Amino acid sequence: MPEQQLTAIILAATERGGMGDDYFENKTRHLLPLADKPLIQHLIETVGKCTQIGKKHIIIEEKVEENEKIKPCEESYKVIPKFGDRIDKDIELVGEDPLTQVGTFAAVHGYINKNDEKEFPLLVLYGDTLVEEDFLKRVVDRYYLEEEKKSRIVWGLIETERAKSNVYCAKQEGKKDCFFDCPQYPKKHTPNNCRYFTNTGIMAISKGAWDKIHRLIDIIHRPSPRGLFTFENIIKQALIFENMKTIPDVGIEIIGVVAPEGQWYEANYPWEILELNKTKILDSVKEEAWIKEKEETISIRKDVDWTEEKEKQVGEKIILVQRNVKFTMLNGARIKGPCVLGKNVEIQDYAVIENSYIGDECKIECHTSVHDSTLVKDVKIHHHAVIENSIIMEHSEIYYHAEILYSIVGKKVQIGSDVKTPCRRLKNVAGEPAYPEVTYLSDIGIRRAWRFGAIIGDYCQIGSGTVIYPGRRVGKRSEIHANCEIVQNVKPHSRIRNKDRAEIVGGG
């Protein structure tokens, strides 16, 4: 009898992981502004296209505390356009305890214990990574190709050049989809016989493998640093035990499927989100399929395509500017692709827009500069402001001479004049600009990046002349007075006085 369809369990991103509650609360919303949908909706749609996956989609999510009461997270998801109306139909939100990705196994285990065996086989997907349909199909197809193995896990991997302790070494034997001989800490490797892989958070699990995982846990003495067993450390131990004679084989067949370039994107960290958005800008302008209504869209492929007649349609139609195309408007504004200019966009004199997405209803005033950035919708940038490598969410306003660098700004945020979110410390001890190593604790580990500015939560007000130091987070609905130096993270609902250097004056 053929095996039944997979049950997809999507583990939604949580408020944990070291980024701060304000950031993770709306994390999925930040990831796909170009597609006008959150990442979680993209995952649901991608899973729904796979015919080998059952119609029942499960999202495991936490409940949040509000006014001393436990409020189901689905209230925040219901307000997401095109997504909230699907709740109670083919999507179910479950989960009572705060979940982190480190607790993914515990989350799935808790859900399975409340249901019968008909939920198997499982397809588990971490909700803070972007997987394309082709790669998901490869994982599912490989699972069914190995049907004779009753105890198996098909594990999605991404190839990496980083040789660290949290990667897996695999010998190349001419089988693109397979890997084996995976020690915990690779000691020897050459470009000719070794590759390195990291976890994508996508795995298909049979009922037999699920039962044997419990046997494996009984002999594992090293859970994650937070005291929870994760799918990653469980699978890693299973691979190690296969080659150790002193430990009985648990009998779980691990089959690796490697994601080709462009079919999986990492989005655990804010700088990865910035890169993901830039990638999507390029994808949008180069794919004709993106143009749904050609009569409302203009695609500029060459510099000679730009004419005064087309210039008059800026704001009236969506403008797609292909890569490396440069042109200057009559008012002195300069555009360089890849760029997307939405409807009702106003671009004033001598503004510069390069490699960016400008959403509908946005207003770019004179002498502004927008580079490698995304302005989602109804964003207003006042004159002489600079926006670089940043995402500005809907209905926010950036005043004159502000500098927003390598940052993520929430919705309905007001940033005053001369506010700066530099991606470097202003001066080091030698009086020179310094690029610090900004460190975050992610859902599944720690990663460092050299450049990142700030994360500013929804509904914040930042006073003129304020400097927010690199890597700092400002919680939602916070108010910062003029000329402050924010050297520490700011909790939500805080008020910072002038020159308090991020002293919190009430808030929580």
C-alpha positions in Angstrom: 0.0 0.0 0.0 1.5 3.4 -0.9 2.5 5.7 1.8 0.1 8.5 2.6 0.7 12.1 1.9 3.2 14.1 3.9 1.8 16.4 6.7 3.6 19.8 6.5 4.5 21.4 9.8 5.8 25.0 9.4 7.5 26.3 12.5 6.8 30.0 12.5 9.5 32.4 13.5 9.3 33.5 17.1 10.1 36.5 19.2 13.1 34.8 20.7 16.6 34.2 19.3 18.5 37.1 20.8 17.3 39.8 18.3 14.9 41.3 20.7 11.1 40.9 21.1 10.3 43.8 18.8 12.2 42.4 15.9 11.0 38.8 16.0 7.4 39.8 16.7 7.0 40.9 13.1 10.0 39.1 11.6 8.1 37.3 8.8 6.6 40.6 7.7 10.1 42.1 6.9 11.2 39.4 4.6 9.2 39.7 1.4 8.0 43.3 1.0 8.6 43.0 -2.8 6.1 40.2 -3.0 3.7 42.1 -0.7 3.3 39.0 1.5 5.1 37.7 4.6 7.5 34.8 4.5 5.1 32.5 6.3 2.5 33.0 3.5 5.2 32.2 0.9 5.9 28.9 2.7 2.2 28.1 2.9 1.8 28.7 -0.9 4.9 26.8 -1.7 3.8 23.8 0.3 0.4 24.0 -1.2 1.8 23.6 -4.7 3.3 20.2 -3.9 0.8 17.5 -4.7 2.5 15.0 -2.5 1.8 17.1 0.6 -1.5 16.8 2.3 -3.9 19.7 2.4 -3.7 20.2 6.1 -1.0 22.8 7.0 0.0 23.2 10.5 1.8 26.3 11.9 3.3 25.9 15.3 3.6 29.3 16.9 3.8 30.8 20.3 1.3 32.7 22.3 2.2 36.2 23.4 1.5 38.0 26.7 -0.5 41.1 26.5 -2.2 43.0 29.5 -1.2 40.0 31.7 -3.3 37.7 29.6 -2.2 35.0 27.2 -3.3 36.1 23.7 -3.2 33.6 20.8 -0.7 34.6 18.2 -3.3 34.2 15.4 -4.6 37.7 16.2 -1.4 39.2 14.8 -1.6 36.8 11.8 -5.2 37.6 10.9 -4.3 41.2 10.1 -1.7 40.1 7.4 -3.2 40.7 4.0 -4.0 37.6 1.9 -3.1 35.4 4.8 -5.5 36.0 7.8 -8.5 34.8 5.8 -7.0 31.4 5.4 -6.9 30.7 9.2 -9.6 28.2 10.2 -9.7 26.8 6.7 -6.6 24.8 5.7 -4.2 26.4 8.4 -4.2 25.6 12.1 -2.2 27.6 14.6 -1.1 25.6 17.6 1.3 25.9 20.5 1.1 27.1 24.1 4.6 27.7 25.2 7.0 30.2 23.8 8.9 28.4 21.1 12.3 29.1 19.6 13.9 27.3 16.7 16.2 25.6 19.2 13.0 24.1 20.5 11.7 22.9 17.2 11.9 19.2 18.1 10.1 19.8 21.4 7.4 21.8 19.5 6.8 19.0 16.9 7.0 16.4 19.6 4.4 18.1 21.7 2.1 18.4 18.7 2.5 14.8 17.6 1.7 13.6 21.1 -1.7 15.2 20.9 -2.5 13.6 17.6 -2.6 10.0 16.2 -0.2 8.3 13.9 -2.1 9.4 10.8 0.0 12.6 10.9 3.0 10.7 9.5 5.1 11.1 7.4 6.1 14.6 8.4 7.6 17.5 6.4 9.1 20.0 8.8 10.0 23.5 7.7 11.6 26.2 9.7 9.6 29.4 9.1 12.4 31.9 8.9 14.1 30.7 5.7 12.9 31.1 2.1 12.6 27.9 0.2 11.6 27.8 -3.5 9.2 25.3 -5.0 11.8 23.4 -7.0 14.0 22.6 -3.9 11.0 21.6 -1.8 9.9 19.2 -4.6 13.4 17.7 -4.7 13.3 16.9 -1.0 9.8 15.3 -1.2 10.6 13.4 -4.4 13.7 12.0 -2.8 11.7 10.8 0.2 9.4 8.8 -1.9 12.3 7.3 -4.0 13.6 5.8 -0.8 10.2 4.2 0.1 11.8 0.8 0.8 13.6 2.3 3.8 11.1 2.3 6.5 13.2 4.4 8.9 14.6 7.5 7.1 15.0 11.2 7.2 15.5 13.2 4.0 17.5 16.3 5.1 17.7 19.5 3.1 21.2 21.1 3.2 23.0 24.1 1.7 26.6 24.1 0.6 29.0 26.4 2.3 32.6 27.3 2.2 32.8 28.0 5.9 34.8 25.3 7.8 33.4 25.5 11.3 32.3 23.0 13.9 28.6 23.4 13.0 29.0 22.2 9.4 29.1 18.7 8.0 31.7 17.2 5.7 30.6 15.1 2.8 32.7 13.3 0.2 31.9 13.7 -3.4 31.3 10.4 -5.1 29.4 11.5 -8.2 26.0 11.5 -6.5 24.9 15.1 -6.3 22.1 14.5 -3.9 23.9 12.1 -1.5 26.3 12.6 1.3 27.9 10.3 3.8 30.8 10.0 6.3 29.9 13.1 8.2 32.0 13.6 11.3 31.1 16.2 13.9 34.3 18.1 13.5 35.9 17.6 10.0 39.7 17.6 10.4 40.9 16.9 6.9 39.4 18.4 3.7 40.6 19.3 0.3 38.8 21.0 -2.6 38.8 17.7 -4.5 37.0 15.4 -2.1 35.1 17.4 0.5 32.2 19.8 0.7 30.7 21.6 3.7 27.0 21.8 4.4 24.7 23.5 6.8 21.1 22.8 7.8 18.2 24.5 5.8 15.6 23.4 8.4 13.7 21.3 5.8 13.3 17.6 6.5 11.0 14.7 5.6 10.6 12.2 8.5 9.1 8.7 8.3 7.1 7.1 11.2 9.9 4.6 11.7 12.6 7.3 12.0 10.4 9.2 14.4 10.1 6.2 16.7 13.9 5.6 16.6 14.6 9.2 17.4 13.4 8.5 20.9 15.8 5.6 21.3 18.6 7.9 20.1 17.7 10.6 22.6 18.1 8.0 25.4 21.8 7.7 24.5 22.5 11.3 23.6 24.0 13.2 26.5 24.5 16.6 24.8 21.3 18.5 24.0 21.6 22.1 22.7 23.1 24.8 24.9 19.6 25.8 26.0 18.9 22.3 27.3 16.6 21.3 24.4 17.1 18.6 21.8 17.0 20.0 18.3 16.5 18.2 15.0 19.9 19.3 14.0 21.8 17.8 17.0 19.7 14.7 16.8 20.5 14.1 13.2 24.2 15.0 13.7 24.4 12.4 16.5 22.7 9.8 14.3 25.3 10.3 11.6 28.2 10.0 14.1 26.8 6.9 15.7 26.7 5.1 12.4 30.5 4.9 12.4 31.1 4.2 16.0 31.3 0.5 16.9 31.0 1.0 20.6 27.5 2.5 20.3 24.6 0.5 18.8 23.3 1.7 15.5 19.9 3.4 15.9 19.0 2.4 12.4 18.0 5.8 11.0 18.8 6.3 7.3 19.9 9.9 6.7 19.6 11.1 3.1 20.9 14.6 2.2 19.6 16.8 -0.6 21.6 19.9 -1.4 19.8 23.1 -2.3 21.0 24.5 -5.7 21.9 28.2 -5.7 18.8 30.4 -5.8 16.4 27.8 -4.4 17.0 28.5 -0.7 17.8 31.7 1.2 18.9 32.1 4.8 17.1 34.8 6.8 18.1 34.4 10.4 19.8 37.7 10.7 19.0 41.3 9.7 21.9 41.6 7.3 20.6 38.4 5.5 17.2 40.0 5.2 18.8 43.1 3.6 20.6 40.8 1.1 17.5 38.8 0.4 15.5 41.9 -0.4 18.2 43.1 -2.8 18.1 39.6 -4.5 14.4 39.9 -4.9 14.7 43.3 -6.5 17.0 41.8 -9.1 14.6 38.9 -9.6 11.6 41.2 -10.0 13.1 43.3 -12.8 14.6 40.5 -14.8 11.6 38.2 -15.0 8.9 39.1 -17.5 6.5 36.9 -15.5 6.5 39.5 -12.8 4.7 41.9 -15.1 1.1 40.8 -14.6 -0.6 43.8 -16.3 1.6 45.1 -19.1 -0.6 48.1 -19.7 0.2 49.3 -16.2 4.0 48.4 -16.3 7.0 49.8 -18.2 10.2 47.7 -18.4 13.3 49.7 -19.2 15.9 47.3 -20.6 18.4 49.7 -22.2 19.4 53.3 -21.6 17.9 54.3 -25.0 14.5 52.9 -23.9 14.1 55.9 -21.6 12.2 58.8 -23.2 10.5 62.0 -22.0 7.2 60.3 -22.8 8.0 57.4 -20.5 9.3 59.8 -17.8 5.8 61.4 -17.7 4.4 58.1 -16.6 6.6 57.8 -13.5 4.0 57.5 -10.7 1.3 56.5 -13.0 2.7 53.1 -14.0 5.1 50.6 -12.4 8.6 51.1 -13.7 11.0 48.2 -13.9 14.6 49.3 -14.5 16.9 46.4 -15.6 20.3 45.9 -14.2 23.1 48.4 -15.2 20.6 50.7 -16.9 21.3 54.4 -16.0 19.3 57.4 -16.9 18.7 61.0 -15.7 15.3 62.6 -15.4 14.5 66.1 -16.6 14.6 67.3 -13.0 18.1 66.0 -12.5 17.1 62.9 -10.6 19.2 59.9 -11.4 18.0 56.2 -11.6 20.2 53.2 -11.9 18.9 49.6 -12.1 17.9 47.2 -10.9 15.1 49.3 -9.6 11.3 49.0 -9.1 9.3 52.2 -8.9 5.7 51.7 -7.9 2.5 53.7 -8.6 1.9 57.2 -7.3 5.7 57.6 -6.6 7.0 61.2 -6.5 10.7 61.8 -7.2 11.9 65.4 -6.8 14.9 67.3 -8.0 18.3 65.7 -8.0 17.3 62.6 -6.0 19.5 59.5 -6.6 18.0 56.0 -6.6 20.2 53.0 -7.2 19.4 49.2 -6.9 16.3 49.8 -4.8 12.6 49.1 -4.6 10.3 52.1 -4.1 6.8 51.0 -3.2 3.5 52.6 -4.1 2.7 56.1 -2.7 6.3 56.8 -1.7 7.7 60.3 -1.9 11.5 61.0 -2.5 12.3 64.7 -2.0 15.1 66.7 -3.5 18.8 65.8 -3.1 18.0 62.5 -1.3 20.0 59.3 -1.9 18.5 55.8 -1.8 20.9 52.9 -2.5 20.4 49.1 -2.2 17.2 49.6 -0.2 13.5 48.8 0.0 10.9 51.4 0.8 7.7 49.4 1.2 4.7 51.7 0.8 3.8 55.3 1.5 7.3 56.1 2.8 8.4 59.7 2.7 12.1 60.6 2.5 12.7 64.4 3.1 15.4 66.3 1.3 19.1 65.6 1.8 18.4 62.3 3.6 20.6 59.2 2.9 19.1 55.6 2.9 21.6 52.8 2.2 21.2 49.0 2.5 18.1 49.4 4.6 14.4 48.4 4.7 11.8 51.1 5.6 8.4 49.6 6.3 5.1 51.2 5.4 4.0 54.7 6.3 7.3 55.7 7.9 8.9 59.2 7.5 12.6 60.0 7.4 13.3 63.8 7.8 16.0 65.9 6.2 19.7 65.1 6.6 19.0 61.8 8.4 21.3 58.9 7.6 19.9 55.4 7.8 22.6 52.8 7.0 22.3 49.0 7.0 19.1 49.2 9.1 15.6 47.9 9.4 12.9 50.5 10.2 9.4 49.4 11.2 6.0 50.8 10.1 4.8 54.3 11.0 8.1 55.3 12.4 9.2 59.0 12.5 12.9 59.6 12.3 13.9 63.3 12.9 16.4 65.4 11.1 20.1 64.6 11.4 19.4 61.2 13.0 22.1 58.7 12.2 22.1 54.9 12.4 25.7 54.3 11.3 27.1 50.9 10.5 30.3 51.8 12.2 31.3 53.5 15.4 32.0 57.2 14.8 35.5 57.1 16.1 37.9 54.7 17.7 40.7 55.5 20.2 42.9 56.7 17.4 40.2 59.1 16.2 39.4 57.0 13.1 36.1 55.4 11.9 35.9 51.8 13.2 33.8 48.9 12.0 32.9 46.8 15.0 31.9 43.2 15.0 28.2 43.1 15.6 27.1 39.9 17.3 23.7 38.3 17.5 22.5 35.1 19.1 20.4 33.5 16.4 17.7 30.8 16.7 20.3 28.0 16.1 23.6 29.6 17.0 25.8 32.6 17.0 27.0 34.6 13.9 29.0 37.8 13.6 28.8 40.4 10.9 31.0 43.5 10.4 28.4 46.0 9.4 24.9 46.5 10.7 23.2 49.7 11.8 20.0 49.4 13.8 16.6 47.8 14.2 13.8 50.3 14.9 10.4 48.9 15.9 7.0 50.0 14.8 5.5 53.3 15.8 8.8 54.7 17.2 9.6 58.4 17.3 13.3 59.3 17.1 14.2 63.0 17.9 16.5 65.2 15.8 20.2 64.7 16.2 20.0 61.3 17.8 22.8 58.8 17.1 21.9 55.1 17.4 25.0 53.0 17.7 25.7 49.9 15.5 23.7 46.8 16.2 21.3 48.4 18.6 17.5 47.7 18.8 14.8 50.2 19.6 11.6 48.5 20.8 8.2 49.3 19.3 6.3 52.5 20.4 9.5 54.0 22.0 10.0 57.7 22.1 13.6 59.1 21.9 14.1 62.8 22.5 16.5 65.0 20.5 20.3 64.7 20.6 20.4 61.3 22.4 23.1 58.7 22.1 21.6 55.2 22.0 24.5 53.0 23.2 22.3 50.2 24.6 19.2 48.3 23.4 15.9 50.1 24.2 13.0 48.1 25.4 9.5 48.5 23.9 7.3 51.4 25.1 10.4 53.3 26.5 11.0 57.0 26.7 14.6 58.3 26.4 15.4 61.9 27.5 18.0 64.2 26.0 21.5 63.1 26.7 20.4 60.1 28.8 22.6 57.8 26.7 19.7 55.2 26.4 18.6 55.5 30.1 15.1 54.1 30.1 12.5 56.4 31.7 9.5 54.1 32.1 8.4 51.4 29.7 8.7 47.7 29.7 
